[in-house]
Amino acid sequence: MNQVIKYVSISALIFVLLACSAFSSGRVEEPSGKQEAQVFWVLDGSMSAESAEMFLERYLFPTSLATMLWTDFTLQGGQVRLDTEGGYRIVRKQRVLAEAIDGYTVYAYNLILDVTRPAEGWPAQARQAEGRSAVAPGNRTVESYVVRFSYPEAAEAGSGLSGSQPKGVLPQPLEQALLAGIKKDGRASGKGRVERVEYLGSGRFEATVLIGN
């Protein structure tokens, strides 16, 4: 299982450091079971289908999917530090969409994930109505936010990122959603996860993000 630690620029809405490492030996894990999810990615439209598949497998699946697990976040200046709790293994995947929009391609995959989370961690589901609070086990208060964004505007928001990036690296919908939820909540530190993301067509996305203390 993987622990994912990332540093991101909240103004650019894109990750500036992506690093995957194994759980430390002192962290205890427990299985959370298999979960189904439909997830979306946006890539440079000039990439072939074969190149896009390889790029997703090698780079974007590990980093993006981590945002659907409970993630510690801390604002540090103009950046957000993300430290994901738990891990997962992709049991099955099926591509169900490849839609071209303004020089980009939106890919959708139906996934079955085998999820593992740290013992005493947050529950896999903490559903509540938008704008309302819910108390999770351990007296943790969770807020739910609905956020919306669209491409290519979202991709262009990350164009000012310093340093060279591999072809096809764009701010992805799951990361966009988590950062937008953190920004909307306003607190300097806490925990968050993307509960669901939906594609509305024509490059438009809507997501529900859970933020707690």
Secondary structure as the mmCIF struct_conf table of DSSP 4:
data_model
#
loop_
_struct_conf.conf_type_id
_struct_conf.id
_struct_conf.beg_label_comp_id
_struct_conf.beg_label_asym_id
_struct_conf.beg_label_seq_id
_struct_conf.end_label_comp_id
_struct_conf.end_label_asym_id
_struct_conf.end_label_seq_id
STRN STRN1 ASN A 2 SER A 9
TURN_TY1_P TURN_TY1_P1 ILE A 10 LEU A 13
STRN STRN2 ILE A 14 ALA A 22
HELX_LH_PP_P HELX_LH_PP_P1 PHE A 23 SER A 24
TURN_TY1_P TURN_TY1_P2 SER A 25 GLY A 26
STRN STRN3 GLU A 29 ASP A 44
TURN_TY1_P TURN_TY1_P3 GLY A 45 SER A 46
BEND BEND1 MET A 47 MET A 47
HELX_RH_AL_P HELX_RH_AL_P1 ALA A 49 PHE A 55
HELX_RH_PI_P HELX_RH_PI_P1 LEU A 56 LEU A 60
HELX_RH_AL_P HELX_RH_AL_P2 PHE A 61 LEU A 65
HELX_RH_3T_P HELX_RH_3T_P1 ALA A 66 MET A 68
BEND BEND2 LEU A 69 LEU A 69
STRN STRN4 THR A 71 GLN A 76
TURN_TY1_P TURN_TY1_P4 GLY A 77 GLY A 78
STRN STRN5 GLN A 79 THR A 84
BEND BEND3 GLY A 86 GLY A 86
STRN STRN6 GLY A 87 ILE A 101
TURN_TY1_P TURN_TY1_P5 ASP A 102 GLY A 103
STRN STRN7 TYR A 104 PRO A 118
TURN_TY1_P TURN_TY1_P6 ALA A 119 GLU A 120
BEND BEND4 ALA A 124 ALA A 124
TURN_TY1_P TURN_TY1_P7 GLU A 130 GLY A 131
STRN STRN8 SER A 133 ALA A 136
TURN_TY1_P TURN_TY1_P8 PRO A 137 ASN A 139
STRN STRN9 ARG A 140 SER A 150
TURN_TY1_P TURN_TY1_P9 TYR A 151 PRO A 152
HELX_RH_AL_P HELX_RH_AL_P3 GLU A 153 GLU A 156
TURN_TY1_P TURN_TY1_P10 ALA A 157 GLY A 160
BEND BEND5 GLY A 163 GLY A 163
TURN_TY1_P TURN_TY1_P11 LYS A 167 GLY A 168
HELX_RH_AL_P HELX_RH_AL_P4 PRO A 173 ASP A 185
BEND BEND6 ALA A 188 ALA A 188
STRN STRN10 SER A 189 GLY A 201
TURN_TY1_P TURN_TY1_P12 SER A 202 GLY A 203
STRN STRN11 ARG A 204 GLY A 212
#
